[in-house]
Amino acid sequence: MMGTILVVSHDGHNRELISNAAADGGHRVYKLSGVESLVPTVEKIEPSLVIIDLVSFDPKVIPLLRGMLADSTMANTTVVGILSMPTRRTVLDLAQLGFQGLLVHGPRLAESLQVRLRHWMNGTQANETEAVVKPHAARSVGAAPQQKVVPDAAMSPGETAAIAGEAVSREIRTLEQSMQELKRIKPLIGRAELIKIVDDGADLRAMRPVVQRVLSAMSSPSCSAEDVARAIKQDHALSLKVMRLANSALYSRGDKVETIGDAVKRIGLSQLRQAIMGMSVVEQFSRSYLDGRVDSGMCWEHAIGVGLIASRIGQARGLNSDATDALFTAGLLHDVGRMILFEQSPQLMRQVVETSDALGLPWEVVESRLLLLNHAEVTDRVLRGWKFPPYLTNLIANHHLEVREIRDRCPAEALDAITLALADRLAHIVRLGGSGNDTLYPIEEFCSALHLGDAALHQALEGIESQSEELKLCMLAASTGVAAEPPPAPLADVAPRAHLFEDASEVQWLRMAWERMGGLSATPEDTLVVARLTRKFSAGDVAAKLTEQFPPHAGTPWQVVLLTPPGVKVDREAFGQGSEIAVIEEPIPVRELAQAVQQFAQRASSSAMAA
């Protein structure tokens, strides 16, 4: 049966995706970007179905919807919601508001919507609320198994709490469960087919002729600094970049160089060769992808940050300038493969990212399953084709592996590969730029392998933001001297105050990540706790420290977000009756951590207002 559908979404991409899926069924589709005019629009067009993309709206919209859905105008309209992480409690809450169906926002949203439309448009769900939960539910707080839920009149008021008000239970979805869900998804493309796409993309982005001439000149055994300077002068853009680089904090010796010849001498021929190769790659990519979620400028800022941190850790290890420059170049180029994938296969990468969001898994893990190659392996292939040294490509190919795997894969370069991997993880922790894959990875084993403590880490990160910005202006092809606007910190709007706890015997990085996310230190009266557990530092240890430090709070319910290694057992009773516990397994998706904290903060605010 054909009919009229109203799609309500604050996100332009989601709005088009949902609208197109609905229109494919032959239905007439109207679109709204906000909920404010929902009731008058329904009154005007009289839709059979309203689809509300709850993912795109602030949770504060829920109380507004409560009044709207109770309006008599909505009485004959089926209302369906789209969520990213539905729980049994959320399903019940939305049913009470008047929603008659739910869908999970994930890689198969359009397919699921088209299947359910036949039921909703024919009115077969008038007497029940069904959560259509595909096997792509996020793995942290709030994830629940597939289930059909009908509100139970015998439930207590506490069990039917409204979304915007009282406590919501938290169910754990483990990393192992998410990986099992991922394994059930078939690859999107064959390995050989993807390799051909990658190779074609690499061929299209060959180095400019002037860069090739400079590199060719530098390959000659009889090449002098004057020969190289003469070749560089033939290209104004390359000359400007080399001058900026020589006067940057990476190579500056105090006095400013004024000529290309002096710049070449300051940087050194071997370092300059790697720098020019790196800059020639950087200038090939200057777009945004996924409707702006992945911005090339932010990607390069992240890459430059990784390179700087890697070179600083190399200095702390006592490496010479050639070796630290090589680490910088490896950091600069470590994510090139991902940009090639976005350029050559944007639809495939969109599905990778949507699946990653739905399962709460890092992009590289989903890439390996859906594409049969991850971006590090793609980068390795591309850079080898561009004649980069095998030493560099080995570091990059292994930068997402764990310490033991790195030692097995490249024993000769193991310490340098571990250095690059640690630098990448630190850049994520301190939010230097952004590759789109906003994930926090543990660093303890990497620091232990390199014999680095807290003092060495803080030294490697000191002033890193300003130096990264300076080098970004040196290297980006379209530099104008104006810094790109960074995205807002995930917790900037909430600015939550939390008690932070980490294992004192391990390197301390939680506070760095928390502050960069927009979080604040707690006062004695605050009840939000964020803690990193290890196999030696348990939930009981955190609870004991809370009781010891804040005796007046003994017996008071806490709101606790626990970050744990996979498989660590959590004692939920340690924090006392009434405390709310959210558990997120490492690696930690920042969006899930932010959502857990925001929901706790929102309910705390609502409770304070009610009091």
TORTOR-5784 format. One record per residue (C-alpha): residue number from 1; residue in three letters; chain; x, z, y. Coordinates in pm, whole numbers. Layout:
BEGIN
 seq type mol      u      w      v
 NUM  ALA   A      X      Z      Y
...
END
This chain:
BEGIN
 seq type mol      u      w      v
   1  MET   A      0      0      0
   2  MET   A    148   -105    334
   3  GLY   A    124    133    625
   4  THR   A    281    270    942
   5  ILE   A    589    491    931
   6  LEU   A    747    690   1215
   7  VAL   A   1121    767   1181
   8  VAL   A   1256   1054   1392
   9  SER   A   1636   1090   1414
  10  HIS   A   1879   1189   1687
  11  ASP   A   2156    989   1516
  12  GLY   A   2145    616   1588
  13  HIS   A   2305    510   1260
  14  ASN   A   2078    733   1050
  15  ARG   A   1775    612   1244
  16  GLU   A   1856    248   1166
  17  LEU   A   1944    321    802
  18  ILE   A   1616    505    739
  19  SER   A   1411    252    937
  20  ASN   A   1559    -44    751
  21  ALA   A   1495    120    414
  22  ALA   A   1134    184    514
  23  ALA   A   1086   -167    654
  24  ASP   A   1214   -320    329
  25  GLY   A    890   -206    169
  26  GLY   A    691   -415    414
  27  HIS   A    581   -119    624
  28  ARG   A    550   -118   1003
  29  VAL   A    817    117   1138
  30  TYR   A    841    298   1471
  31  LYS   A   1145    501   1581
  32  LEU   A   1198    814   1791
  33  SER   A   1530    967   1896
  34  GLY   A   1386   1315   1961
  35  VAL   A   1103   1542   1849
  36  GLU   A    969   1626   2196
  37  SER   A    716   1340   2196
  38  LEU   A    631   1362   1826
  39  VAL   A    266   1472   1860
  40  PRO   A    161   1220   2130
  41  THR   A    339    941   1941
  42  VAL   A    156   1029   1619
  43  GLU   A   -171   1040   1812
  44  LYS   A   -100    693   1953
  45  ILE   A     24    500   1647
  46  GLU   A   -148    707   1371
  47  PRO   A    128    675   1111
  48  SER   A     68    742    743
  49  LEU   A    414    894    711
  50  VAL   A    660   1071    944
  51  ILE   A   1024   1097    830
  52  ILE   A   1227   1357   1022
  53  ASP   A   1607   1343    987
  54  LEU   A   1680   1717   1009
  55  VAL   A   2052   1649    960
  56  SER   A   2075   1494   1307
  57  PHE   A   1911   1781   1496
  58  ASP   A   2028   2124   1604
  59  PRO   A   1869   2403   1392
  60  LYS   A   1703   2523   1712
  61  VAL   A   1453   2237   1670
  62  ILE   A   1285   2417   1377
  63  PRO   A   1074   2658   1587
  64  LEU   A    964   2359   1797
  65  LEU   A    859   2170   1485
  66  ARG   A    663   2470   1361
  67  GLY   A    419   2436   1649
  68  MET   A    405   2059   1634
  69  LEU   A    330   2036   1263
  70  ALA   A     50   2289   1306
  71  ASP   A   -120   2063   1563
  72  SER   A   -448   1911   1444
  73  THR   A   -315   1564   1529
  74  MET   A    -76   1593   1232
  75  ALA   A   -344   1692    983
  76  ASN   A   -376   1350    815
  77  THR   A     -6   1258    829
  78  THR   A    246   1314    548
  79  VAL   A    566   1466    689
  80  VAL   A    896   1427    503
  81  GLY   A   1234   1580    590
  82  ILE   A   1592   1471    525
  83  LEU   A   1856   1742    469
  84  SER   A   2226   1748    386
  85  MET   A   2236   2070    182
  86  PRO   A   1893   2171     50
  87  THR   A   1856   2509   -121
  88  ARG   A   1558   2653   -298
  89  ARG   A   1499   2879      1
  90  THR   A   1521   2590    248
  91  VAL   A   1271   2390     43
  92  LEU   A   1028   2682     51
  93  ASP   A   1074   2733    423
  94  LEU   A   1008   2368    504
  95  ALA   A    705   2366    276
  96  GLN   A    562   2652    479
  97  LEU   A    621   2454    798
  98  GLY   A    416   2165    662
  99  PHE   A    673   1928    510
 100  GLN   A    535   1751    204
 101  GLY   A    858   1603     75
 102  LEU   A   1236   1624    109
 103  LEU   A   1527   1389     56
 104  VAL   A   1900   1455     45
 105  HIS   A   2116   1270    296
 106  GLY   A   2383   1105     83
 107  PRO   A   2516    774    -40
 108  ARG   A   2186    687   -214
 109  LEU   A   1951    790     64
 110  ALA   A   1809    440    118
 111  GLU   A   1754    390   -255
 112  SER   A   1588    730   -295
 113  LEU   A   1368    671      9
 114  GLN   A   1240    339   -122
 115  VAL   A   1152    498   -457
 116  ARG   A    964    788   -297
 117  LEU   A    784    572    -40
 118  ARG   A    553    434   -309
 119  HIS   A    434    787   -383
 120  TRP   A    415    913    -26
 121  MET   A    235    608    109
 122  ASN   A    -19    627   -174
 123  GLY   A    -80    996   -110
 124  THR   A     20   1112   -458
 125  GLN   A    203   1414   -321
 126  ALA   A    -76   1564   -117
 127  ASN   A    -87   1881   -325
 128  GLU   A    277   1952   -400
 129  THR   A    614   1981   -237
 130  GLU   A    894   1809   -424
 131  ALA   A   1265   1821   -346
 132  VAL   A   1420   1496   -459
 133  VAL   A   1773   1625   -507
 134  LYS   A   2007   1358   -636
 135  PRO   A   2337   1467   -793
 136  HIS   A   2508   1455   -454
 137  ALA   A   2440   1804   -319
 138  ALA   A   2714   1972   -120
 139  ARG   A   2931   2215   -311
 140  SER   A   2949   2514    -81
 141  VAL   A   2693   2745     69
 142  GLY   A   2334   2656     10
 143  ALA   A   2375   2407   -275
 144  ALA   A   2124   2436   -558
 145  PRO   A   2056   2257   -885
 146  GLN   A   1796   1981   -903
 147  GLN   A   1453   2138   -907
 148  LYS   A   1086   2095   -821
 149  VAL   A    963   2382   -603
 150  VAL   A    606   2487   -540
 151  PRO   A    560   2780   -300
 152  ASP   A    478   3098   -490
 153  ALA   A    215   3317   -325
 154  ALA   A    351   3620   -510
 155  MET   A    690   3600   -337
 156  SER   A    787   3879   -104
 157  PRO   A    820   3817    272
 158  GLY   A   1197   3843    237
 159  GLU   A   1198   3562    -19
 160  THR   A    999   3329    206
 161  ALA   A   1201   3385    524
 162  ALA   A   1176   3118    792
 163  ILE   A   1477   2896    856
 164  ALA   A   1527   3014   1212
 165  GLY   A   1481   3382   1141
 166  GLU   A   1555   3606    845
 167  ALA   A   1823   3602    579
 168  VAL   A   1878   3297    362
 169  SER   A   2034   3339     20
 170  ARG   A   2362   3162    -56
 171  GLU   A   2431   2993   -386
 172  ILE   A   2776   2878   -491
 173  ARG   A   2849   2525   -597
 174  THR   A   3199   2518   -741
 175  LEU   A   3467   2255   -701
 176  GLU   A   3440   2190  -1073
 177  GLN   A   3068   2115  -1041
 178  SER   A   3131   1875   -753
 179  MET   A   3400   1697   -950
 180  GLN   A   3161   1661  -1244
 181  GLU   A   2901   1510  -1011
 182  LEU   A   3162   1268   -877
 183  LYS   A   3257   1157  -1228
 184  ARG   A   2896   1054  -1290
 185  ILE   A   2917    798  -1008
 186  LYS   A   3042    454  -1110
 187  PRO   A   3330    296   -915
 188  LEU   A   3214     66   -637
 189  ILE   A   3478   -202   -698
 190  GLY   A   3737   -305   -953
 191  ARG   A   4100   -211   -891
 192  ALA   A   4226   -570   -896
 193  GLU   A   3957   -678   -651
 194  LEU   A   4043   -399   -409
 195  ILE   A   4415   -477   -432
 196  LYS   A   4344   -837   -332
 197  ILE   A   4139   -717    -33
 198  VAL   A   4422   -482     69
 199  ASP   A   4690   -751     32
 200  ASP   A   4485   -996    239
 201  GLY   A   4448   -734    511
 202  ALA   A   4819   -658    508
 203  ASP   A   4902  -1029    542
 204  LEU   A   4675  -1056    848
 205  ARG   A   4865   -773   1018
 206  ALA   A   5219   -901    984
 207  MET   A   5463   -786   1251
 208  ARG   A   5479   -985   1573
 209  PRO   A   5756  -1249   1591
 210  VAL   A   5950  -1059   1856
 211  VAL   A   5953   -748   1638
 212  GLN   A   6068   -953   1342
 213  ARG   A   6354  -1097   1552
 214  VAL   A   6464   -749   1663
 215  LEU   A   6458   -616   1308
 216  SER   A   6642   -925   1183
 217  ALA   A   6913   -872   1445
 218  MET   A   6945   -507   1345
 219  SER   A   6991   -606    978
 220  SER   A   7315   -787   1055
 221  PRO   A   7631   -586    972
 222  SER   A   7789   -707   1296
 223  CYS   A   7491   -602   1509
 224  SER   A   7577   -400   1821
 225  ALA   A   7364   -187   2054
 226  GLU   A   7399   -463   2316
 227  ASP   A   7262   -723   2071
 228  VAL   A   6960   -506   1996
 229  ALA   A   6898   -432   2364
 230  ARG   A   6908   -805   2441
 231  ALA   A   6650   -878   2170
 232  ILE   A   6419   -595   2284
 233  LYS   A   6426   -716   2647
 234  GLN   A   6250  -1034   2540
 235  ASP   A   5925   -839   2506
 236  HIS   A   5797   -629   2796
 237  ALA   A   5559   -416   2586
 238  LEU   A   5827   -331   2330
 239  SER   A   6080   -257   2608
 240  LEU   A   5837    -14   2769
 241  LYS   A   5775    167   2441
 242  VAL   A   6145    200   2362
 243  MET   A   6214    338   2712
 244  ARG   A   5930    587   2682
 245  LEU   A   6048    692   2338
 246  ALA   A   6405    748   2451
 247  ASN   A   6285    970   2737
 248  SER   A   6036   1161   2523
 249  ALA   A   6090   1513   2395
 250  LEU   A   6186   1367   2057
 251  TYR   A   6510   1216   2190
 252  SER   A   6554   1348   2543
 253  ARG   A   6897   1500   2620
 254  GLY   A   6809   1608   2974
 255  ASP   A   6904   1305   3184
 256  LYS   A   6653   1022   3203
 257  VAL   A   6773    684   3070
 258  GLU   A   6720    391   3305
 259  THR   A   6811     85   3096
 260  ILE   A   6721    -57   2756
 261  GLY   A   7088    -45   2657
 262  ASP   A   7108    328   2727
 263  ALA   A   6777    382   2543
 264  VAL   A   6912    205   2233
 265  LYS   A   7230    415   2239
 266  ARG   A   7037    740   2282
 267  ILE   A   6799    676   1995
 268  GLY   A   7061    525   1765
 269  LEU   A   7040    201   1568
 270  SER   A   6918    345   1236
 271  GLN   A   6655    564   1401
 272  LEU   A   6550    282   1634
 273  ARG   A   6489     46   1343
 274  GLN   A   6243    291   1187
 275  ALA   A   6084    362   1526
 276  ILE   A   6025     -8   1600
 277  MET   A   5882    -65   1253
 278  GLY   A   5651    232   1302
 279  MET   A   5539    124   1650
 280  SER   A   5473   -229   1528
 281  VAL   A   5233    -88   1268
 282  VAL   A   5062    141   1519
 283  GLU   A   4976   -146   1754
 284  GLN   A   4788   -327   1475
 285  PHE   A   4505    -72   1470
 286  SER   A   4307     23   1779
 287  ARG   A   3941     34   1673
 288  SER   A   3684    296   1588
 289  TYR   A   3503    307   1256
 290  LEU   A   3186    465   1115
 291  ASP   A   3008    456   1451
 292  GLY   A   3294    640   1620
 293  ARG   A   3341    914   1360
 294  VAL   A   3684    771   1283
 295  ASP   A   3870    683   1603
 296  SER   A   4206    508   1579
 297  GLY   A   4342    698   1879
 298  MET   A   4262   1031   1713
 299  CYS   A   4403    902   1383
 300  TRP   A   4732    814   1549
 301  GLU   A   4742   1149   1727
 302  HIS   A   4704   1314   1388
 303  ALA   A   4973   1087   1239
 304  ILE   A   5215   1157   1525
 305  GLY   A   5148   1529   1485
 306  VAL   A   5224   1508   1113
 307  GLY   A   5548   1324   1190
 308  LEU   A   5657   1580   1449
 309  ILE   A   5580   1877   1225
 310  ALA   A   5758   1711    932
 311  SER   A   6069   1644   1142
 312  ARG   A   6068   2004   1273
 313  ILE   A   6040   2144    921
 314  GLY   A   6325   1911    826
 315  GLN   A   6534   2061   1106
 316  ALA   A   6450   2410    977
 317  ARG   A   6576   2298    636
 318  GLY   A   6905   2190    793
 319  LEU   A   6859   1813    756
 320  ASN   A   7052   1570    977
 321  SER   A   6894   1353   1247
 322  ASP   A   6863   1045   1024
 323  ALA   A   6667   1246    766
 324  THR   A   6439   1413   1022
 325  ASP   A   6369   1075   1185
 326  ALA   A   6274    938    844
 327  LEU   A   6031   1228    800
 328  PHE   A   5881   1150   1141
 329  THR   A   5828    786   1043
 330  ALA   A   5670    889    713
 331  GLY   A   5429   1114    900
 332  LEU   A   5349    841   1152
 333  LEU   A   5254    595    878
 334  HIS   A   5105    822    611
 335  ASP   A   4740    718    672
 336  VAL   A   4786    345    742
 337  GLY   A   4621    260    411
 338  ARG   A   4300    430    519
 339  MET   A   4286    220    837
 340  ILE   A   4335    -97    633
 341  LEU   A   4050     11    406
 342  PHE   A   3824     68    705
 343  GLU   A   3923   -269    853
 344  GLN   A   3886   -470    533
 345  SER   A   3606   -285    350
 346  PRO   A   3396    -88    601
 347  GLN   A   3089    -69    377
 348  LEU   A   3288     63     84
 349  MET   A   3447    327    306
 350  ARG   A   3110    424    448
 351  GLN   A   2994    500     93
 352  VAL   A   3314    694     29
 353  VAL   A   3257    909    337
 354  GLU   A   2887    964    266
 355  THR   A   2967   1071    -91
 356  SER   A   3242   1298     38
 357  ASP   A   3001   1463    281
 358  ALA   A   2736   1506     14
 359  LEU   A   2968   1658   -244
 360  GLY   A   3194   1852     -6
 361  LEU   A   3505   1682   -144
 362  PRO   A   3809   1545     45
 363  TRP   A   3806   1174    115
 364  GLU   A   4114   1099    -96
 365  VAL   A   3948   1250   -404
 366  VAL   A   3636   1036   -360
 367  GLU   A   3849    728   -283
 368  SER   A   4029    765   -615
 369  ARG   A   3699    766   -804
 370  LEU   A   3492    511   -613
 371  LEU   A   3773    267   -522
 372  LEU   A   4016    346   -808
 373  LEU   A   4290    373   -541
 374  ASN   A   4326    632   -267
 375  HIS   A   4456    558     81
 376  ALA   A   4802    704      6
 377  GLU   A   4846    455   -279
 378  VAL   A   4718    175    -54
 379  THR   A   4969    275    217
 380  ASP   A   5250    270    -40
 381  ARG   A   5157    -85   -146
 382  VAL   A   5118   -215    208
 383  LEU   A   5442    -66    342
 384  ARG   A   5639   -197     46
 385  GLY   A   5499   -541    127
 386  TRP   A   5616   -496    485
 387  LYS   A   5969   -416    359
 388  PHE   A   5976    -48    445
 389  PRO   A   6236    150    246
 390  PRO   A   6119    275    -97
 391  TYR   A   6230    627      1
 392  LEU   A   5970    635    279
 393  THR   A   5693    485     70
 394  ASN   A   5757    738   -209
 395  LEU   A   5702   1026     32
 396  ILE   A   5378    874    160
 397  ALA   A   5239    781   -183
 398  ASN   A   5257   1145   -293
 399  HIS   A   5154   1335     19
 400  HIS   A   4816   1445   -122
 401  LEU   A   4957   1585   -446
 402  GLU   A   5024   1950   -530
 403  VAL   A   5381   2083   -546
 404  ARG   A   5412   2058   -925
 405  GLU   A   5278   1701   -926
 406  ILE   A   5520   1598   -649
 407  ARG   A   5815   1734   -845
 408  ASP   A   5702   1538  -1151
 409  ARG   A   5636   1212   -964
 410  CYS   A   5940   1190   -734
 411  PRO   A   6201   1451   -832
 412  ALA   A   6475   1290   -620
 413  GLU   A   6270   1313   -300
 414  ALA   A   6061   1617   -397
 415  LEU   A   6156   1847   -109
 416  ASP   A   6103   1576    151
 417  ALA   A   5767   1478     -5
 418  ILE   A   5665   1846     -6
 419  THR   A   5769   1864    360
 420  LEU   A   5545   1568    448
 421  ALA   A   5253   1710    249
 422  LEU   A   5288   2048    422
 423  ALA   A   5306   1881    764
 424  ASP   A   4981   1695    692
 425  ARG   A   4807   2018    592
 426  LEU   A   4936   2200    900
 427  ALA   A   4817   1920   1127
 428  HIS   A   4469   1966    981
 429  ILE   A   4487   2343   1032
 430  VAL   A   4581   2317   1402
 431  ARG   A   4351   2016   1456
 432  LEU   A   4610   1769   1586
 433  GLY   A   4403   1457   1640
 434  GLY   A   4181   1374   1346
 435  SER   A   4172   1129   1057
 436  GLY   A   3798   1185   1004
 437  ASN   A   3872   1383    687
 438  ASP   A   3820   1729    840
 439  THR   A   3945   1950    557
 440  LEU   A   4157   2266    536
 441  TYR   A   4405   2273    248
 442  PRO   A   4599   2580    123
 443  ILE   A   4971   2577    208
 444  GLU   A   5119   2878     25
 445  GLU   A   5285   2687   -261
 446  PHE   A   5435   2434    -19
 447  CYS   A   5581   2705    205
 448  SER   A   5720   2885   -100
 449  ALA   A   5883   2566   -231
 450  LEU   A   6056   2515    106
 451  HIS   A   6129   2888    158
 452  LEU   A   5935   2894    484
 453  GLY   A   5771   3207    623
 454  ASP   A   5532   3275    910
 455  ALA   A   5811   3271   1170
 456  ALA   A   5935   2926   1062
 457  LEU   A   5581   2789   1063
 458  HIS   A   5507   2914   1412
 459  GLN   A   5837   2769   1533
 460  ALA   A   5748   2430   1379
 461  LEU   A   5414   2437   1562
 462  GLU   A   5530   2569   1899
 463  GLY   A   5437   2327   2177
 464  ILE   A   5332   2067   1922
 465  GLU   A   5016   1960   2110
 466  SER   A   5196   1857   2428
 467  GLN   A   5479   1682   2245
 468  SER   A   5229   1498   2028
 469  GLU   A   5038   1380   2334
 470  GLU   A   5361   1259   2498
 471  LEU   A   5459   1055   2194
 472  LYS   A   5107    919   2163
 473  LEU   A   5143    768   2511
 474  CYS   A   5478    620   2409
 475  MET   A   5353    451   2096
 476  LEU   A   4995    337   2137
 477  ALA   A   4968    -28   2231
 478  ALA   A   4696     25   2494
 479  SER   A   4842    337   2658
 480  THR   A   4717    388   3010
 481  GLY   A   4862    734   3066
 482  VAL   A   4519    891   3017
 483  ALA   A   4474   1115   2715
 484  ALA   A   4184   1035   2481
 485  GLU   A   3900   1283   2500
 486  PRO   A   3930   1507   2191
 487  PRO   A   3614   1588   1994
 488  PRO   A   3462   1931   2060
 489  ALA   A   3580   2213   1837
 490  PRO   A   3333   2265   1549
 491  LEU   A   3239   2616   1667
 492  ALA   A   3267   2560   2042
 493  ASP   A   2892   2583   2100
 494  VAL   A   2861   2910   1909
 495  ALA   A   3198   3075   1986
 496  PRO   A   3145   3326   1703
 497  ARG   A   3346   3647   1683
 498  ALA   A   3472   3734   1335
 499  HIS   A   3693   3984   1158
 500  LEU   A   3961   3774    983
 501  PHE   A   4140   3883    665
 502  GLU   A   4417   3718    464
 503  ASP   A   4657   3821    189
 504  ALA   A   4941   3995    375
 505  SER   A   5189   3879    109
 506  GLU   A   5120   3511    182
 507  VAL   A   5171   3290    488
 508  GLN   A   4900   3351    747
 509  TRP   A   4713   3041    867
 510  LEU   A   4346   3140    882
 511  ARG   A   4368   3272   1239
 512  MET   A   4531   2949   1359
 513  ALA   A   4252   2743   1204
 514  TRP   A   3980   2978   1332
 515  GLU   A   4101   2966   1692
 516  ARG   A   4136   2585   1686
 517  MET   A   3778   2561   1555
 518  GLY   A   3652   2757   1856
 519  GLY   A   3617   3098   1691
 520  LEU   A   3702   3425   1865
 521  SER   A   3841   3763   1757
 522  ALA   A   3582   4026   1672
 523  THR   A   3496   4349   1848
 524  PRO   A   3434   4664   1640
 525  GLU   A   3057   4608   1669
 526  ASP   A   3062   4258   1518
 527  THR   A   2951   4214   1157
 528  LEU   A   3075   3860   1081
 529  VAL   A   3370   3847    839
 530  VAL   A   3578   3542    740
 531  ALA   A   3835   3606    468
 532  ARG   A   4067   3405    247
 533  LEU   A   4086   3538   -107
 534  THR   A   4370   3480   -350
 535  ARG   A   4417   3587   -709
 536  LYS   A   4590   3897   -569
 537  PHE   A   4357   3961   -273
 538  SER   A   3997   4014   -381
 539  ALA   A   3658   4063   -218
 540  GLY   A   3698   4433   -301
 541  ASP   A   4022   4442   -101
 542  VAL   A   3847   4286    199
 543  ALA   A   3559   4535    175
 544  ALA   A   3805   4826    152
 545  LYS   A   3986   4708    466
 546  LEU   A   3655   4681    650
 547  THR   A   3555   5034    555
 548  GLU   A   3900   5163    647
 549  GLN   A   3915   4993    986
 550  PHE   A   3551   5037   1087
 551  PRO   A   3420   5365    941
 552  PRO   A   3101   5363   1153
 553  HIS   A   3003   5041    975
 554  ALA   A   3014   5202    630
 555  GLY   A   2686   5108    462
 556  THR   A   2599   4847    728
 557  PRO   A   2529   4495    594
 558  TRP   A   2799   4238    668
 559  GLN   A   2779   3862    703
 560  VAL   A   3074   3739    498
 561  VAL   A   3226   3392    454
 562  LEU   A   3477   3394    169
 563  LEU   A   3726   3109    125
 564  THR   A   3857   3109   -231
 565  PRO   A   4082   2913   -464
 566  PRO   A   3882   2727   -731
 567  GLY   A   3761   2949  -1012
 568  VAL   A   3824   3286   -848
 569  LYS   A   3552   3537   -941
 570  VAL   A   3384   3697   -639
 571  ASP   A   3242   4050   -648
 572  ARG   A   2929   4010   -436
 573  GLU   A   2846   4380   -457
 574  ALA   A   3169   4485   -284
 575  PHE   A   3020   4455     65
 576  GLY   A   2716   4672      5
 577  GLN   A   2343   4621    -19
 578  GLY   A   2192   4371    221
 579  SER   A   2518   4192    306
 580  GLU   A   2505   3813    305
 581  ILE   A   2783   3631    123
 582  ALA   A   2877   3263    157
 583  VAL   A   3153   3132    -71
 584  ILE   A   3343   2807    -12
 585  GLU   A   3609   2692   -256
 586  GLU   A   3935   2532   -141
 587  PRO   A   4002   2271    -15
 588  ILE   A   3763   2375    260
 589  PRO   A   3539   2117    429
 590  VAL   A   3538   2225    794
 591  ARG   A   3178   2112    843
 592  GLU   A   3063   2346    564
 593  LEU   A   3260   2639    704
 594  ALA   A   3115   2569   1048
 595  GLN   A   2761   2542    911
 596  ALA   A   2789   2874    727
 597  VAL   A   2918   3051   1039
 598  GLN   A   2663   2884   1267
 599  GLN   A   2374   2982   1044
 600  PHE   A   2492   3343   1029
 601  ALA   A   2537   3347   1409
 602  GLN   A   2196   3190   1467
 603  ARG   A   2017   3448   1254
 604  ALA   A   2211   3731   1415
 605  SER   A   2099   3601   1755
 606  SER   A   1739   3568   1635
 607  SER   A   1744   3924   1497
 608  ALA   A   1884   4056   1826
 609  MET   A   1610   3879   2021
 610  ALA   A   1344   4015   1787
 611  ALA   A   1481   4367   1833
END
